Structure formats: C-alpha cells, structure tokens
C-alpha cells in the first residue's frame, strides 16, 4: 500500500534520482543543490514536496508544488502549480500518480487555492493522457493544464462558518474615499457599503458616487474554504461567476485580491469599533491607469 508524506532530509538521494529521471537535462549535482536549498528552508519553488512511499518506506513517486500568481488559462491570481510529477517505472499503473495528485489538491486547498495548474512537453502524449484522466483540462498550445478543485463546504463546527466571524465588519457603513491614479490625478467620492454574513460566508455590496456624477455599484460573494480563508466571486463579472480571487480574515483585519478581466485588484479592511478603513489598488482604471484609493467609513 502506498502512502503520501512530505519529503525529509533522509529522502534526499531518492528524490534526487527521481528528479534526474524527470528532468535529465540537469546533472545530479544540480539537483542536489536545489534539494539542499529546499531542505535548508529556502522554499520559493518548490514550496512543498510530496513523496509516495511503499509500506517499507521506499520512495516510488514525487510531486513538487508551488504557488503562482499567473498561470495560462487559469482564472485566479493564486494558483497551486504542479511543478514536477514523477512515478518510478515499477510503480506505475498502480494508483501512485493519482494518490500524489489527490494529496497535491488537498495541499492546494489548504493554501486557499481553487485551481491546480500543470504542464508537460508537447510530445509527451502519455503525460497528456494522465492529466486528462485525473480531471485536468488543457488550456493552451504549450500543453498547460488546469483543474478546478472541489473545496469541501465548511461543517457546522467550522470556526468561521458562523456570522460572528465578520462581526467587526458587519453592517452598513457610510463615508468618503479618495482615489489617486498614475497620472497624478485624484478625486473624492462618497461610499455606502454593506457587509452581511451568509450561510457559508459573507457578501460585500457597495456604491461609489463620484464628483463627476458617475456611479459604481458592485457585489462580491465570499465563501469560506478553510479557517480564516475565503474564495471570492463577482456575480456578473467577465468570464462568468466562478472564483476569481481569494482572501483572509484575522480579527479586525480583512484582505482580498482578485483578477477581473485584465485587471488585478486588492483591498484591505481595518475595523476599529464602528470605524472601517479601506485601502486598495488596481492595475487598471477606466483610463487604463494604475490606481489606489483610501476610504474612511463609519457604521450607519
């Protein structure tokens, strides 16, 4: 029976041999350097390494994982990525590869991701078939793949499944905001924002009235996916109503980031009593310029 666990220093040699088989263009010493850096705590890429081992603790497969901000064909800006995936020849067609990917999915969900990306060479048709068999969908000519992750709904005992999780932000808030763009222009606007708990998360609805008479209305739907972590959807956004971002809540602090079309948006909320401060930025406003804003609101 195969089990999946995180790699340890004792696995360095076996991991290196599997790395060399997967990426033969590098030397064994090259792979040893990367392995030593990972084991020393320098974990940028990969950020997690999962090992498949037999009952006798013999390594027979490996999966290297990271988090990427941009992945071809993916909708969110925080995507778990399968950087490397290998099963030794004598252990293939025994469910080892599937077990590694399932463990990778669990890790990805725990990191707040809703998509898992991967890639392979154009000529590696065996790998193409393996990806499709595990639910990946091809996204481009580079043989990149993506897979929606099935995020379990929080149970009734989930620490953040109840309305009190967003108590510091709950209610209707009113106040003023000021935006600044990359061209040096700035202007003020009026804000009305309502934050309300739902059965599995919370909704944020706001209206911005600008000095030039224009109005922006929006609604965000947040769903808890792990303690403190939520995924974000914008009903009616370009590309459908699927997840386009994620964020977190810790006490009186909330932050989220998302991708809408070609724009990346991030915002932070800081709640103190009946006061709510909002800070945010976007890579594109109506004029195609970088923009930042700050809002000072009070519970109505």
C-alpha positions in Angstrom: 0.0 0.0 0.0 1.3 3.4 -1.0 1.1 6.4 1.4 1.9 10.1 0.7 4.0 12.2 3.1 6.2 15.3 2.9 9.8 14.8 1.9 12.6 14.7 4.6 16.3 15.0 4.5 16.6 11.2 4.6 14.9 11.2 1.2 17.4 13.5 -0.5 19.1 10.8 -2.6 15.9 9.1 -3.8 14.4 12.5 -4.5 17.4 13.5 -6.5 17.3 10.3 -8.6 13.6 10.9 -9.4 14.4 14.5 -10.2 17.1 13.4 -12.6 14.8 10.9 -14.3 12.1 13.6 -14.7 14.5 16.4 -15.8 17.5 14.6 -17.3 18.8 17.9 -18.9 20.3 18.8 -15.5 23.1 16.9 -13.7 22.6 15.0 -10.4 24.8 17.6 -8.7 22.5 20.4 -10.0 19.5 18.6 -8.5 21.4 18.1 -5.2 21.9 21.9 -4.9 18.2 22.5 -5.4 17.3 19.8 -2.8 19.8 21.2 -0.3 18.3 24.7 -0.6 14.8 23.3 -0.1 15.8 21.3 2.9 17.5 24.3 4.4 14.2 26.2 4.3 14.6 28.2 1.1 11.2 27.3 -0.3 10.2 29.6 -3.2 10.0 26.9 -5.9 9.0 24.3 -4.9 7.2 25.3 -1.8 6.1 21.7 -0.9 7.4 18.3 -2.0 5.2 15.2 -1.5 6.7 11.7 -1.6 4.9 8.5 -2.4 6.4 5.6 -0.4 5.7 1.9 -0.1 4.9 0.1 3.2 8.7 -0.4 3.5 9.1 3.4 3.2 10.7 3.1 -0.2 10.1 6.2 -2.3 8.3 5.4 -5.6 7.0 8.9 -6.6 7.3 12.6 -6.1 5.2 15.7 -6.6 6.7 19.2 -6.4 4.3 22.1 -5.7 4.4 25.9 -5.7 2.0 28.9 -5.8 2.0 31.0 -8.9 0.3 34.4 -9.5 -0.3 33.9 -13.2 -1.0 30.6 -14.9 -2.0 30.2 -18.5 -5.8 29.6 -18.8 -6.5 30.0 -15.0 -9.0 32.5 -13.6 -7.4 33.4 -10.3 -4.2 35.1 -9.3 -3.2 32.5 -6.7 -2.9 29.1 -8.4 -1.3 26.0 -6.9 1.1 24.6 -9.5 2.4 21.0 -10.1 6.0 21.9 -10.9 7.0 18.2 -11.2 5.3 14.9 -11.0 7.0 11.6 -11.3 6.4 7.9 -10.6 9.1 5.2 -10.9 8.6 2.8 -13.8 8.0 -0.3 -11.5 5.2 1.6 -9.6 3.2 2.9 -12.5 -0.4 1.9 -13.2 -0.9 1.2 -9.5 -2.6 4.5 -8.5 0.5 6.1 -7.2 0.2 9.1 -9.6 -3.4 9.6 -8.7 -2.6 9.5 -5.0 0.1 12.1 -5.4 -2.3 14.5 -7.3 -5.0 14.0 -4.7 -2.6 14.9 -2.0 -1.5 17.9 -4.0 -5.1 19.0 -4.3 -5.5 18.8 -0.5 -2.4 20.9 0.0 -3.6 23.4 -2.6 -7.0 23.8 -0.9 -5.3 24.3 2.4 -3.3 27.2 0.8 -6.6 28.9 -0.2 -6.3 27.9 -3.9 -9.3 26.9 -6.1 -7.3 25.9 -9.1 -4.4 23.5 -9.7 -2.1 24.1 -12.8 0.4 21.9 -14.5 2.2 21.5 -17.8 4.1 19.0 -19.9 6.0 18.9 -23.2 4.0 18.8 -26.4 5.4 15.4 -27.4 4.7 13.7 -24.1 1.3 12.2 -25.0 1.4 9.7 -22.1 1.5 12.7 -19.7 -1.3 14.4 -21.6 -3.5 11.3 -21.1 -2.5 11.0 -17.4 -3.5 14.7 -16.8 -6.9 14.3 -18.5 -7.6 11.1 -16.6 -7.2 13.0 -13.4 -9.6 15.8 -14.4 -7.2 18.3 -15.8 -8.3 20.4 -18.8 -5.8 21.5 -21.4 -5.6 25.3 -21.7 -3.1 26.2 -24.4 -0.7 25.2 -27.1 2.1 24.8 -24.6 0.3 21.8 -23.1 -0.6 23.6 -20.0 -3.4 22.1 -17.9 -5.8 23.4 -15.2 -8.2 21.7 -12.8 -10.9 23.1 -10.6 -10.5 22.0 -7.1 -13.5 20.6 -5.2 -13.3 22.6 -2.0 -15.3 20.9 0.8 -18.1 23.0 2.3 -17.4 24.0 5.9 -19.1 21.8 8.5 -21.4 23.3 11.2 -18.4 23.1 13.6 -16.2 25.2 11.3 -14.7 28.0 13.3 -15.6 30.5 10.6 -18.9 29.1 9.4 -20.9 31.5 11.7 -21.9 35.1 11.3 -19.7 36.2 14.2 -16.6 35.7 12.0 -17.2 39.0 10.3 -18.7 40.9 13.3 -16.1 43.6 13.1 -17.1 44.4 9.5 -20.9 43.6 9.7 -23.5 46.2 8.9 -23.9 49.2 6.6 -21.0 51.8 6.6 -21.0 55.3 5.1 -18.2 57.7 4.5 -15.8 59.2 2.0 -13.0 58.0 -0.2 -10.2 59.5 -2.3 -8.5 57.9 -5.3 -5.2 58.6 -6.9 -4.0 57.4 -10.3 -0.7 57.0 -12.0 -1.1 60.3 -13.9 -1.2 62.2 -10.7 -4.9 62.9 -10.7 -7.0 62.4 -7.6 -10.6 63.0 -6.6 -13.0 62.2 -3.7 -16.2 60.1 -3.7 -19.0 59.0 -1.4 -19.3 55.4 -0.2 -22.1 53.3 1.1 -21.1 49.7 1.8 -22.9 46.8 3.4 -21.2 43.6 4.7 -23.5 40.8 5.6 -23.0 37.2 6.7 -24.4 34.4 4.6 -24.9 30.7 5.3 -21.4 29.8 4.1 -19.5 33.1 4.0 -20.4 36.8 3.6 -21.4 39.3 0.9 -19.9 42.8 0.3 -22.1 45.3 -1.6 -21.1 48.9 -2.2 -21.9 52.0 -4.1 -19.4 54.8 -5.0 -20.8 58.2 -6.1 -18.0 60.2 -7.8 -17.7 64.0 -8.2 -18.2 63.8 -12.0 -21.7 62.2 -11.4 -20.6 58.7 -12.3 -21.7 55.8 -10.0 -20.1 52.4 -9.4 -22.1 49.6 -7.9 -20.7 46.1 -7.1 -21.3 43.0 -5.1 -18.7 40.4 -4.0 -19.6 37.0 -2.7 -17.1 35.4 -0.3 -17.3 31.7 0.7 -15.2 30.1 3.5 -12.8 27.4 2.2 -10.6 27.0 5.3 -10.1 28.6 8.7 -9.6 32.4 8.0 -9.5 31.8 4.2 -12.3 32.6 1.7 -12.7 32.4 -2.1 -14.2 35.4 -3.9 -16.7 35.6 -6.7 -18.1 38.6 -8.5 -21.6 37.8 -9.9 -21.8 39.1 -13.5 -18.1 39.6 -13.9 -16.4 38.9 -17.3 -15.8 35.2 -17.7 -18.8 34.1 -15.6 -19.5 33.8 -11.9 -16.7 31.4 -11.0 -14.0 32.1 -8.3 -11.7 34.9 -9.4 -9.9 35.7 -6.2 -9.3 34.8 -2.5 -8.6 36.5 0.8 -8.5 36.1 4.6 -9.9 37.5 7.8 -8.0 37.7 11.1 -9.8 39.5 13.8 -10.4 43.1 12.7 -8.4 42.8 9.5 -9.5 41.5 6.1 -7.7 41.4 2.8 -8.5 40.0 -0.6 -7.1 40.1 -4.1 -8.7 39.1 -7.4 -8.4 39.3 -11.1 -11.2 40.7 -13.2 -10.6 40.6 -17.0 -7.1 42.1 -17.4 -7.1 43.9 -14.1 -5.7 42.8 -10.7 -7.4 44.3 -7.7 -6.5 44.1 -4.0 -8.1 45.7 -0.9 -7.6 45.7 2.8 -10.2 46.4 5.5 -9.3 47.5 9.1 -12.1 47.6 11.6 -11.9 49.5 14.9 -15.2 49.8 16.8 -17.7 51.4 14.4 -15.0 52.7 12.1 -13.8 50.9 9.0 -10.8 51.9 6.9 -10.4 50.6 3.4 -7.2 50.7 1.3 -6.9 49.3 -2.2 -5.3 49.4 -5.6 -5.9 48.2 -9.1 -3.6 47.8 -12.2 -6.2 49.4 -14.4 -9.0 52.0 -14.0 -11.4 53.3 -16.7 -8.5 55.1 -18.4 -6.1 52.1 -18.2 -4.0 53.6 -15.4 -2.8 52.2 -12.1 -4.9 53.5 -9.3 -5.0 53.4 -5.5 -7.7 54.5 -3.0 -8.5 55.0 0.7 -11.9 55.1 2.3 -12.8 56.2 5.9 -16.2 54.8 6.8 -18.4 54.6 9.9 -21.2 52.1 10.8 -24.5 53.7 10.0 
